[in-house]
Amino acid sequence: MSNTMHAAARILIVEDEFAVAMELEDRLENLGYDVVGHELRGREAIQRAEETEPDLVLMDIRLDGRMDGIDAAQQIRTKLHVPVVFVTAYSDDETLERAKETAPFGYVIKPFEERELYASIEVALSTHALERRVARYRDDLRQILDGLNEGTAMTQSDGKLTFVSRSASHMLGKPPSALTDRDWTSALPFPDDTLAVLKRRMSNDSQTVVPVTIEHDDDTQVRLEVSVRRDPRDDSRHIFTFADVTDVHEMRRMLDEKTEFNDIVGKSEPMQQVFQEIRSVASVDATVLIHGETGTGKELVSRAIHDASSRHDGPFIPVNCAAMSKDLAASQLFGHRKGAFTGAVDDHEGYFEAADGGTLFLDEIGDVPLEVQRQLLRVLEERKITRLGETTSRPVDVRIIAATHRDLLEEVDAGNFRQDLLYRIRIARVELPPLRARRSDIPLLVRTFLRRGRATMGKDVERLSDDAMRHLLDYEWPGNVRELRNAVESALIRASGPTLEKEDLPPEIKHDGRISSTRSEPESEAERVRAALEQTNGNRTEAAQLLGISRATLYRRLDEYGIE
């Protein structure tokens, strides 16, 4: 009898009776199989199986020594995906039940016939080959599902999730192990009303999508569109699909905005103070002076004040005073009449009239020429403007929000700014902290800029490596939030994977030396600690690693700075 189906199949024999083992070897070789060896004990069999990696193991259930064939088969099956066929003279129920635990591929009862032996081996090899093909198809399907932008999850008939694709796990913000083998109503992090809608979709086979917003552990919000349908192979099972539409909503929001700026981001104590000041000054109609370094977001704050004020339905007119022509500053602010000066070919409405009923934001007010400062003071006091070339004044209802990065008291002492104007514009004040004084906001800001970058650049970058974040936390940020935004956008252009690495950062940041505690201000060092905790979601061991210090040192600084 020749073996045509598996002519080269390699078989390991495990039999403690030498004569039986030799008989098996002879019969198997006559059938065309390749016997890679035979062992008398279980431990030697495991070692030989690892060395030879046979296609099949013929295993006697009763073996000499402490380990019987069932235990040996279990260990071999754990280490190698190889079929095991038991050869035994014992076929009692207890032995068979134990043997079933190893998922054997067959039994040959002693004494055996050659045809019976051949049939058992061929069935085992064919079944194993079929299982491998099915497993390969399953892996291929999993790879396909994991590679899709859409997430997929499947339930069995009792409602428990049996499969969650990698993309679905990422969208839901939970590892597959936290989702599978649980009822879908408790596993999916959806509000009760969304779960109720999905249950109704299951019962009426509706294919419409259900929108839902969920919040991940890092405080980022994700917008999903969820659909559910019956498994075509079994009506009692269901298939969920998830589509991440966060970037679509972000794009819509950005396109709908009348400004390029987004909401102010910040959880740090300095920014919480700024938010309180914004609320306070927005509730009154006084002039406001915003002071802060370049890039700290002075125009963004002025817009927030306007939007929160009673003038929010009126116009918001931003003016960069540093960019105004010295000779034409008065005309740009107050307007002019046709023929008032060379080039004045038409009547012109100035910024004050354009902002009537709303807010006029005068950025870098310290650069306004002295002569224009005098006119500006009169407008603030009289609430009237006079266009150049005219003698009749026009009433205007405008709130002034001014901003500067200069020390205006020093400018007054230097004769560059009118003292009476300074007193008039700083009735209410907002002081913006530099980014280096609010480092704990850097992880939040970076996540915001990454989300915007995904929407505008189409770059699928989701996170920063710890090394990249460490450099961002250590950098001095002379350009503040604007510089951080530009740095992230620049790094996004260079990034080639889902993680933004240190090598993607601009050279001045990735080559900048670490800030030593000897030259860091206490407030700055405390903010670095808060930022590390923010980046690591409060994990103190990881935060210490991010800061490059020991856990003991971190605990001392937490105590020193009063950080919970």
Secondary structure, 3 states (H helix, E strand, C coil): CCCCCCCCCEEEEECCCHHHHHHHHHHHHHCCCEEEEEECEHHHHHHHHHHHCCCEEEEECCCECCCCHHHHHHHHHHHCCCCEEEEECCCCHHHHHHHHCCCCCEEEECCCCHHHHHHHHHHHHHHHHHHHHHHHHHHHHHHHHHHCCCEEEEECCCCEEEEECHHHHHHHCCCHHHCCCCEHHHHCCCCHHHHHHHHHHHHHCCCCCEEEEEECCCCCEEEEEEEEEEECCEEEEEEEEEEECHHHHHHHHHHHCCCCCCCCCCCCHHHHHHHHHHHHHHCCCCCEEEECCCCCCHHHHHHHHHHHCCCCCCCEEEEEHHHCCCCCHHHHHHCECCCCCCCCCCCECCHHHHCCCCEEEEECHHHCCHHHHHHHHHHHHHCEECCECCCCCEECCCEEEEEECCCHHHHHHCCCCCHHHHHHHCCEEEECCCHHHCHHHHHHHHHHHHHHHHHHHCCCCCEECHHHHHHHHHCCCCCHHHHHHHHHHHHHHHCCCCEECHHHCCHHHHCCCCCCCCCCCHHHHHHHHHHHHHHCCCCHHHHHHHHCCCHHHHHHHHHHHCCC
